[in-house]
Amino acid sequence: VKELASLSLVSSACDVVCAAYASTKESHPYLRSVCGAAERGVQSVTEAAAGCVQPVLATLEPHVAAASEYASKGLDKLGEKLPLLQKPVEQILSDTKELVSSRVADVRDAVSS
């Protein structure tokens, strides 16, 4: 999970979502109340579940480690095949706009000639 979260695309996407969430909470007082209640509920459930899950995780630790290693190798291969994952969202959007604009200009030139 840490390796996945460290990918530029995932990290920057999370930053964008967090900023939008924070901005929405600031702009809308009613949503701020609802979101605050939801956050407290999730925190309580997470704390309660952590105590129950810890013994199970200790038992499954060797299997989790093997799955983690397998997933890490898969992410490495995916990163090699999709270099897009190493770019932040802003750069991907900028590159896409540039590409679309270029293609539209090419089509416009072809049609006018």
C-alpha positions as CSV (number, residue, x, y, z in Angstrom):
1,V,0.0,0.0,0.0
2,K,2.9,2.4,0.8
3,E,4.5,1.7,-2.5
4,L,1.2,2.3,-4.4
5,A,0.6,5.5,-2.5
6,S,4.1,6.7,-3.3
7,L,3.4,6.6,-7.1
8,S,3.3,10.2,-8.3
9,L,-0.1,9.7,-10.0
10,V,-1.7,8.2,-7.0
11,S,-0.1,10.6,-4.5
12,S,-1.0,13.7,-6.5
13,A,-4.6,12.4,-7.1
14,C,-5.0,11.9,-3.4
15,D,-3.7,15.5,-2.8
16,V,-6.3,16.8,-5.3
17,V,-9.1,14.9,-3.7
18,C,-8.0,16.0,-0.2
19,A,-7.9,19.6,-1.3
20,A,-11.3,19.4,-2.9
21,Y,-12.7,17.7,0.3
22,A,-11.2,20.4,2.6
23,S,-12.4,23.2,0.3
24,T,-15.9,21.8,0.2
25,K,-16.0,21.4,4.0
26,E,-14.9,25.1,4.3
27,S,-17.4,26.4,1.8
28,H,-20.5,24.5,3.0
29,P,-21.2,24.6,6.8
30,Y,-23.9,21.9,6.6
31,L,-21.5,19.5,4.8
32,R,-18.8,20.4,7.3
33,S,-21.1,19.0,10.1
34,V,-22.0,15.9,8.2
35,C,-18.4,15.2,7.2
36,G,-17.2,15.8,10.7
37,A,-19.7,13.3,12.1
38,A,-18.7,10.8,9.4
39,E,-15.0,11.3,10.1
40,R,-15.6,10.7,13.8
41,G,-17.6,7.5,13.0
42,V,-14.9,6.1,10.7
43,Q,-12.2,6.9,13.3
44,S,-14.2,5.0,16.1
45,V,-14.9,2.0,13.8
46,T,-11.2,1.9,12.8
47,E,-10.0,2.0,16.4
48,A,-12.4,-0.7,17.4
49,A,-11.5,-2.9,14.4
50,A,-7.7,-2.4,14.9
51,G,-7.9,-4.2,18.3
52,C,-9.9,-7.1,16.9
53,V,-7.8,-7.5,13.7
54,Q,-4.4,-7.3,15.3
55,P,-4.3,-11.0,16.5
56,V,-5.5,-12.2,13.1
57,L,-2.9,-10.1,11.3
58,A,-0.1,-11.6,13.5
59,T,-1.2,-15.1,12.5
60,L,-1.4,-14.1,8.8
61,E,1.9,-12.1,8.8
62,P,3.9,-14.6,6.7
63,H,1.1,-14.7,4.1
64,V,0.7,-11.0,4.1
65,A,4.5,-10.6,3.6
66,A,4.4,-12.9,0.6
67,A,1.4,-11.1,-0.9
68,S,3.1,-7.8,-0.3
69,E,6.3,-8.9,-2.1
70,Y,4.3,-10.3,-5.0
71,A,2.3,-7.0,-5.2
72,S,5.5,-5.0,-5.1
73,K,6.9,-6.9,-8.0
74,G,3.7,-6.4,-9.9
75,L,3.8,-2.7,-9.3
76,D,7.3,-2.5,-10.5
77,K,6.4,-4.2,-13.7
78,L,3.3,-2.0,-14.1
79,G,5.5,1.1,-13.5
80,E,7.8,-0.1,-16.3
81,K,5.0,-0.6,-18.8
82,L,3.0,2.5,-17.7
83,P,5.4,5.4,-17.1
84,L,2.3,7.6,-16.8
85,L,2.1,6.3,-13.1
86,Q,5.3,8.3,-12.3
87,K,3.7,11.6,-13.4
88,P,1.5,13.8,-11.2
89,V,-2.1,14.4,-12.2
90,E,-1.4,18.0,-13.1
91,Q,1.3,17.0,-15.6
92,I,-0.9,14.3,-17.2
93,L,-3.8,16.8,-17.6
94,S,-1.4,19.4,-19.1
95,D,0.1,16.9,-21.5
96,T,-3.4,15.7,-22.5
97,K,-4.6,19.2,-23.2
98,E,-1.5,19.9,-25.2
99,L,-2.0,16.7,-27.2
100,V,-5.7,17.4,-27.9
101,S,-4.9,21.0,-28.9
102,S,-2.2,19.8,-31.3
103,R,-4.5,17.2,-32.8
104,V,-7.4,19.7,-33.2
105,A,-5.0,22.2,-34.9
106,D,-3.8,19.4,-37.3
107,V,-7.5,18.6,-38.1
108,R,-8.3,22.2,-38.6
109,D,-5.3,22.7,-40.9
110,A,-6.3,19.6,-42.9
111,V,-9.9,20.7,-43.3
112,S,-8.9,24.3,-44.3
113,S,-6.4,23.1,-46.9
